[in-house]
Amino acid sequence: MHYVRLTLLVFFAASTIQSVHAEPQWPAPKLTDDNYRRWVDFVQPKKHELKWRSIRWHKSLSSAATEAAKLNRPILLWTMNGNPCGET
């Protein structure tokens, strides 16, 4: 059974390394003066993608728990250890 796990691990690692270093199958789009505005509009977040900003976020768990109890709603507790970019 250990050999099967090891074989699967090696296969997965090899396929991951191959996919990371694979060349793109199409040419990357070129940024020009003509298509600049279209690309800016494309990468800017749309109004519906920013709805999360309208949520009232709490910095204190106790104030969030008080409000959640009043409104009979759940709490999303987002915790994190370290730098979000992995630079710890």
C-alpha positions in Angstrom: 0.0 0.0 0.0 2.9 2.4 0.7 4.2 1.8 -2.8 0.9 2.9 -4.3 0.9 6.1 -2.2 4.5 6.8 -3.1 3.8 6.2 -6.8 0.8 8.5 -6.8 2.8 11.2 -4.9 5.6 11.0 -7.5 3.2 11.1 -10.4 1.3 14.1 -9.0 4.5 16.0 -8.3 5.8 15.3 -11.8 2.6 16.4 -13.4 2.5 19.6 -11.3 6.1 20.5 -12.3 5.4 19.8 -15.9 2.2 22.0 -15.9 4.0 24.9 -14.2 6.8 25.0 -16.7 4.7 24.4 -19.8 4.8 27.0 -22.5 1.5 28.8 -23.2 -0.3 27.4 -26.2 -1.3 30.8 -27.6 0.5 34.1 -27.8 0.0 36.5 -25.0 -2.2 39.5 -26.0 -0.2 42.6 -26.8 -1.0 45.9 -25.1 -1.2 48.7 -27.6 -2.5 52.3 -27.7 -5.6 51.0 -29.5 -6.6 48.4 -27.0 -5.4 50.1 -23.8 -8.8 51.4 -22.7 -10.5 48.0 -23.3 -7.9 46.3 -21.1 -8.3 48.9 -18.3 -12.0 48.3 -18.4 -11.5 44.6 -18.4 -9.2 44.4 -15.3 -11.2 47.0 -13.2 -13.7 45.3 -10.9 -17.3 45.5 -11.9 -20.0 46.9 -9.6 -21.4 43.5 -8.7 -17.9 42.2 -7.8 -17.6 44.9 -5.1 -20.7 44.0 -3.2 -18.6 42.6 -0.4 -17.6 46.2 0.5 -21.1 47.0 1.6 -20.9 44.3 4.4 -20.3 45.8 7.8 -17.1 44.2 9.0 -16.2 44.1 12.7 -12.8 44.3 14.1 -13.9 42.9 17.4 -15.4 39.4 17.8 -17.5 40.5 20.7 -19.2 43.3 18.8 -19.9 40.9 15.9 -21.3 38.3 18.2 -23.6 40.9 19.8 -24.9 42.1 16.4 -25.3 38.5 15.1 -27.3 37.6 18.2 -29.6 40.6 17.7 -30.1 39.8 14.0 -30.1 36.0 14.4 -27.3 35.7 11.8 -24.1 33.6 11.7 -20.6 35.0 12.0 -17.8 34.5 9.6 -14.6 34.5 11.6 -11.6 35.1 9.3 -8.3 34.4 11.0 -4.8 34.1 9.6 -1.3 33.4 10.7 1.5 35.1 8.9 1.8 37.3 5.8 -0.9 36.8 3.1 1.9 36.7 0.4 3.7 33.9 2.2 6.6 36.1 3.1 7.0 35.0 6.7 
